[in-house]
């Protein structure tokens, strides 16, 4: 494989938009289920990501899919995939 043929692996997450107060930025909360190592109890951990939304398409409560990308700012290293219009 040459350098042009190498595939770059991008992390991809799904979550719910919890804030849309900034221009071209949304905050997406991603939940994941974890099993405790000793007690074997399942619990939910959530994390918030600052995601770049170029066209301001998303509103609070929408489901969003986003991928890793170049840094847009100090906190934004993710960009949202285009919203599917039906």
C-alpha positions in Angstrom: 0.0 0.0 0.0 1.2 3.5 -0.8 0.5 6.4 1.5 -2.5 7.5 -0.7 -4.2 4.1 -0.4 -4.0 3.9 3.4 -7.4 4.2 5.0 -7.7 6.5 8.0 -9.8 5.1 10.8 -12.2 7.7 12.2 -14.1 7.3 15.5 -17.8 7.6 15.1 -20.4 8.2 17.8 -24.2 8.6 18.1 -25.8 10.8 20.7 -28.5 13.4 21.6 -28.1 17.1 21.1 -28.3 18.8 24.6 -27.3 22.4 23.7 -27.3 24.5 20.6 -26.6 28.0 22.0 -23.3 28.6 20.1 -23.1 29.4 16.4 -22.0 26.4 14.3 -21.5 24.3 17.5 -23.7 21.8 19.2 -23.1 19.8 22.4 -23.9 16.1 22.0 -24.3 13.8 25.0 -23.2 10.2 24.4 -24.3 7.4 26.8 -22.5 4.1 27.2 -23.4 1.1 29.4 -20.6 -0.2 31.6 -20.5 -3.3 33.8 -18.9 -2.9 37.2 -15.9 -5.3 37.6 -16.6 -6.4 41.1 -20.4 -6.1 41.6 -21.4 -6.9 37.9 -24.0 -4.1 38.0 -24.7 -2.2 34.8 -24.7 1.5 34.9 -24.8 4.3 32.3 -21.9 6.8 31.8 -22.4 9.9 29.7 -19.9 12.3 28.1 -20.5 15.5 26.3 -18.7 16.4 23.1 -18.5 19.8 21.4 -19.3 19.1 17.7 -19.0 21.4 14.7 -22.4 21.9 12.9 -21.5 23.9 9.7 -25.1 24.6 8.6 -26.9 24.9 12.0 -29.2 22.0 11.1 -29.6 20.4 14.5 -31.9 21.4 17.3 -32.0 20.2 21.0 -33.3 16.7 21.3 -32.2 15.6 17.8 -30.1 12.4 17.4 -26.7 13.2 15.9 -24.0 11.1 14.4 -20.5 12.6 14.4 -16.9 11.7 13.4 -13.4 12.6 14.4 -11.8 15.4 12.3 -9.2 18.1 12.4 -9.3 20.6 15.3 -11.8 23.4 14.6 -11.0 25.2 17.9 -9.7 24.5 21.4 -12.5 22.2 22.3 -14.0 21.1 18.9 -12.4 18.0 17.3 -15.6 16.5 15.9 -17.9 17.3 13.0 -21.4 16.2 12.6 -22.5 14.2 9.6 -25.2 15.8 7.4 -28.7 15.5 8.6 -30.9 13.3 6.4 -33.9 15.2 5.0 -36.9 13.0 4.2 
